[in-house]
């Protein structure tokens, strides 16, 4: 994918990412690396680079407001979900599911605004807030967005984490 963008494997051939990461790009311009947790290690035994067959960007993506900022990448080949224990897809929630409370965001982005990029995958525990409870960001929120972080600030996704996963436990799917 675009350097500085992440994604979430949601099946053996699909990755969800941000539309602002794919906007104006063709499938041949991008690729996905799965199983990688350290960008400074050239040959990780359980990572693979996969070509993209198609980009399915939300048709109503608006770059000025970032509304509908989602794309689905169809991989050119399937990723084995049994051969490597560290490569697992995220479960997709049921339509309309709500996940207020604890979640985890991860990525290789900067450790602070304007700071340095990481060479290894980082994660941070955050809280998903109810609609309308996003403080100074409320005016920038569109109906398709959610807000997550810490009310006191200091823990969040940052530059370079775009398109990466925000995961929470789904009680409707046995805690997956």
C-alpha positions in Angstrom: 0.0 0.0 0.0 1.0 3.6 0.1 4.0 4.2 2.3 2.5 5.4 5.6 -0.7 3.4 5.3 -1.9 0.3 7.0 -4.7 -2.1 6.5 -6.6 -4.9 8.1 -6.8 -8.4 6.6 -10.5 -9.4 6.7 -10.4 -12.7 4.8 -7.9 -14.7 2.8 -8.2 -12.2 -0.2 -9.3 -8.9 1.3 -7.8 -6.0 3.1 -9.7 -2.9 4.5 -7.8 0.4 4.4 -8.5 4.1 4.1 -9.7 5.6 0.8 -7.3 8.5 1.2 -4.6 5.9 1.0 -5.9 4.5 -2.4 -7.4 7.6 -3.9 -6.0 8.1 -7.4 -4.0 4.9 -7.2 -4.2 1.8 -9.5 -3.9 -1.7 -8.3 -0.5 -2.1 -10.1 0.8 0.9 -8.1 0.4 -0.8 -4.7 1.1 -4.0 -2.8 0.3 -5.4 0.6 2.8 -7.0 3.0 1.2 -9.5 5.4 2.7 -10.9 8.6 5.4 -8.2 8.9 6.0 -6.8 12.4 9.4 -5.2 11.9 10.2 -3.1 8.9 13.9 -3.1 9.6 14.2 -6.9 9.2 14.5 -7.7 5.5 13.6 -11.4 5.6 10.9 -12.3 8.2 10.0 -15.9 7.8 6.3 -15.4 8.2 5.7 -12.3 6.0 4.8 -12.1 2.3 4.3 -9.4 -0.3 1.1 -9.8 -2.2 -0.1 -7.9 -5.4 -3.4 -6.2 -5.5 -6.0 -7.3 -8.1 -8.5 -4.5 -7.5 -9.2 -1.5 -5.4 -12.8 -1.0 -4.4 -13.0 2.5 -3.0 -16.2 3.8 -1.4 -18.0 5.5 -4.3 -19.0 8.4 -2.0 -15.5 9.1 -0.6 -15.1 12.8 -0.1 -11.4 14.0 0.2 -12.4 17.4 1.5 -14.2 16.0 4.6 -12.8 12.4 4.6 -16.4 11.1 4.7 -16.6 7.4 3.7 -12.9 7.1 4.0 -12.7 3.3 3.3 -11.4 1.0 0.5 -11.3 -2.7 0.1 -8.3 -4.2 -1.6 -8.8 -7.5 -3.4 -5.5 -9.4 -3.3 -4.3 -11.1 -6.4 -3.6 -14.4 -4.5 -5.1 -15.8 -1.3 -3.2 -15.6 1.9 -3.0 -18.9 3.9 -4.8 -18.5 7.2 -3.5 -21.8 8.5 0.2 -21.9 7.6 1.3 -19.0 9.7 0.0 -18.5 13.3 0.8 -14.7 13.2 -1.4 -14.0 10.1 -5.0 -13.9 11.1 -7.9 -11.8 9.7 -9.9 -9.5 11.9 -13.6 -10.4 12.3 -16.0 -7.9 10.8 -18.9 -6.9 13.1 -22.6 -7.2 12.4 -24.2 -4.2 10.7 -25.1 -1.6 13.3 -22.9 -3.1 16.0 -21.6 -0.6 18.6 -18.3 -1.0 20.5 -18.1 1.8 23.1 -15.2 1.1 25.5 -11.8 -0.5 25.2 -10.1 -1.0 21.8 -6.6 -1.3 20.4 -5.2 0.7 17.5 -1.9 -0.3 15.8 0.5 0.8 13.1 4.0 1.9 12.1 3.2 5.6 12.3 5.0 8.3 14.2 5.2 8.2 18.0 4.0 11.8 18.2 2.9 14.6 15.9 5.9 15.6 13.7 8.0 12.9 15.4 9.9 9.9 13.9 8.5 6.8 12.2 8.7 3.4 13.8 10.4 0.3 12.3 8.4 -2.1 14.4 4.6 -2.4 14.8 3.3 -0.5 17.8 -0.1 -0.7 19.5 -1.9 1.5 22.0 -5.0 0.9 24.1 -7.7 3.5 23.4 -11.4 4.1 24.3 -14.1 4.2 21.6 -16.4 7.2 22.5 -20.1 7.5 21.9 -21.3 9.7 19.0 -21.0 13.4 19.8 -18.4 12.8 22.6 -15.3 13.6 20.6 -14.4 17.0 22.2 -12.8 19.4 19.8 -13.1 16.9 16.9 -16.9 16.9 17.0 -17.2 19.5 14.2 -15.0 17.4 11.9 -17.0 14.1 12.4 -19.3 12.8 9.7 -22.0 10.2 10.4 -19.8 7.3 9.2 -16.9 8.1 11.6 -16.2 7.0 15.1 -13.9 8.6 17.7 -11.3 6.7 19.7 -8.4 7.8 21.9 -8.0 9.0 25.5 -10.0 11.9 26.9 -6.9 13.2 28.6 -5.0 13.0 25.3 -1.6 11.6 24.6 -2.7 8.2 23.2 -3.9 7.9 19.7 -3.1 6.8 16.1 -0.8 9.3 14.4 0.8 10.2 11.0 1.6 6.9 9.1 -1.1 4.9 10.9 -3.8 5.7 8.3 -5.9 2.8 7.2 -4.6 0.6 10.0 -6.8 -1.5 12.4 -8.9 -0.4 15.3 -9.9 -3.7 17.0 -12.3 -4.4 19.9 -13.7 -7.6 21.4 -17.1 -8.6 19.9 -19.3 -10.2 22.6 -21.6 -11.3 19.8 -18.8 -13.4 18.3 -17.6 -15.2 21.4 -15.1 -12.5 22.2 -13.4 -12.5 18.8 
